């Protein structure tokens, strides 16, 4: 390169390099002209109005944690209810099986079958 003059990098070029995934070119421009870093910061800085709007959007409501905790409790309670119902249905099935087994049919055959 020697003492060759370089043209000042335009804001448009900086944006294009960033948008197309060429940050190395941006890095080279910053090394050559330190004011490029300041220009980049100014180009990408959000106005106070925008940052306040973003803060309002992403800040949870005051009762957020209470609502989440209640939702989790409700879901756990619902799961417990469904689990209990499944256990009771399974218990009924096993009781029915046990009632069909007698001393004569311990091999698991049904008492009303005509295997004899």
N, C-alpha and C positions, 0 to 999 in steps of 0.2 A: 504494500500500500504506500509506503513512504510518506511523503508530505501531502498526498493528494487530499483535496477538499471533498468532504462528503456533503451531500444535500441534506437539508433539515428534513427529518422524517415528519410526514403529515399525520394529523390525527386519524384521517381516513385509513392510511396505511397501517397504523397501530391497531385500529379496530379490525381491519381485515386479517392481520397476522394473528390476532387473538381468536377471531372467529374461525379461522381455518386451521387452528392447532399448530401455529408456528411460533411458539413462545421464545424459541432460541433467537429469532430475529429481533424480538422485542428486547431480549436481554442484551444483544449486541448494540442495539440503539441506545439503551440506557448506559452502557459502558462508554459509548462514544460521546453521548450528550446527556449529562446527568439531569437536565431539565425535563427529559422525557418521562422520568419517574413521576415528577410533579404533575405533568400533563395527564399521565395515566390515572393518577389519583383523582384529579379534577374531573376527568371524563367518566369515571366509574362511581364517583361519590353520589349518594342519594341525597336529595334535599330533605330538610328536616320534616317537612310535611309528609313525605313518603315514609321516612323511618318511624314517625309517630303512628301512621296508619298501619304499618306492618306490625308494630308493637301491639296495637289494639287488636289486630286479627289473631295474633299468635299467643296472646296472654290469656290463660284460662280464666273462666268466670270464678268468682269467689267460692261458689259451692261445688266446684268441679270435683274435688277429692271426695266430698261427701257423697255426691251422686255416683261416682265410680265405685266407692266402697259399698254403697247400697246395692248397686247392680251386681257386684261380685257376690254379696251375701245372698241375693235373690237367686242367682244362678246356682250357687252351691245348694241352697235349700231345695230348688227345683230338681237338681240332680239327686239329692238325697231322697226326695219323694218318689221319683221314678225308680231309683234303685230299690227302695223298700217295696214298691208294687211288684217289681220283677222278682224279688226274693219271695214275696207272698205267693205269687203265681207259681213259682218253682216249687215252693213248699207244698202247695195243693197237688201238683203233679206227682211229687214223690210220695205223698200220703196215699194218693190213689193207687200208685204202683204197689205200695206196701200192702194195701188192703186186698189186692188181687192175688197176692202170693200166700198160699196156704202150705200146710205141712205136706200135702200130697203133690203140690206142684212147685217145689223149691227149685226145680230146674228152670223156672221162668215161663213155663207154658201157661196159657190162659185157662181158667177153670171151666169155661164154657166150650172149650174145643173138643172135638170128637175124635181124638187120637187113639182111643182105646180099642 
